[in-house]
Amino acid sequence: MRKNVIEKFAIYILLLGLSLTAFIACSNDSMDEADIEEEMAEDDDTDETVVTELHAAYSAFNTDAVTIYLDGSEVVIETTGLPNHETVYWGEGHSLYKEEPDVDVTPSIMSSNNNAVTIRVDATPDLSGNSVATDFDTIGIAVSGASIFNDQEGGGPLDAAAASLDWTGAHIGPGVYHYHLEPKAFSNDDDNLVGILLDGVFLYGRKCSSTGDYPTDMDESGGHVSTTQYTDGEEEYHYHIINEVYSTTGSYLAFAGPYQGY
């Protein structure tokens, strides 16, 4: 009798142990599934937005000089740097040479081997961080294919080099042919697209297509949020050439900064 009781008790303990093991295993399975789902959700939150097509504004760029394509979350812009408009800096004999006797021409002229530039910009600009000052060198690419520079020349004030600027606010020296001022060859007191800057934000002329007039709500960079002729009714942040005369030339600085899209 005693032996039967002991055997029954042992069987009971064994069954209880098996039940607890199964319960713990099921609990662990549930926890593992929950953990996996949470990790997957976190991964989804950190994934970069996938951009599958170029912004419509890129269609305005001079395809003879500029090649533009997506590379992941970035846009690659490769340019010969050779604009599709007249200037004295083409040099005599070129079909786009323009005689400009009042321009204090620098020694250089444009050629295919000294103006090429490649930049990479975010397809979706990051407007959540701090503003960043522009630097001396290419700060963007214009729709013509040439570079855009800021309000400095050689790391100093533009005034000393202003006499060498051609009719469209550009010159060579040093380096590539580039615009410092409103590029009148393709944007002259209007809402035309001027180019794209290194932070991935587009730059337009002095007027805004959303109102047909000069914007009055711009920040320190000449930027604001509104529709443009390339956004199909959607609003987006973009820059304008600020409607403020640059004292030496009577024209307008293309962009002095700071960038807002880094």
Protein Blocks (a to p, Z undefined) as FASTA:
>chain_A
ZZmmmmmmmmmmmmmmmmmmmmmmmmmmmmmmmmmmmmmmmmmmmpccddfbdcfklmmp
cfklpccddehjaccdddehiacbdcfkloghiakbccdfkbccdfbdcdfklmgccddd
dfbdcfkbccddddeddfbdcfkopacddfbeehiafklmmmmpcfkopaedehjdddfb
dcfkloghiabdfbdcfkopacddfbdfklopacfkbcfkopacdddfklgopacddddd
ddbdcfklopacfbgbjafkZZ
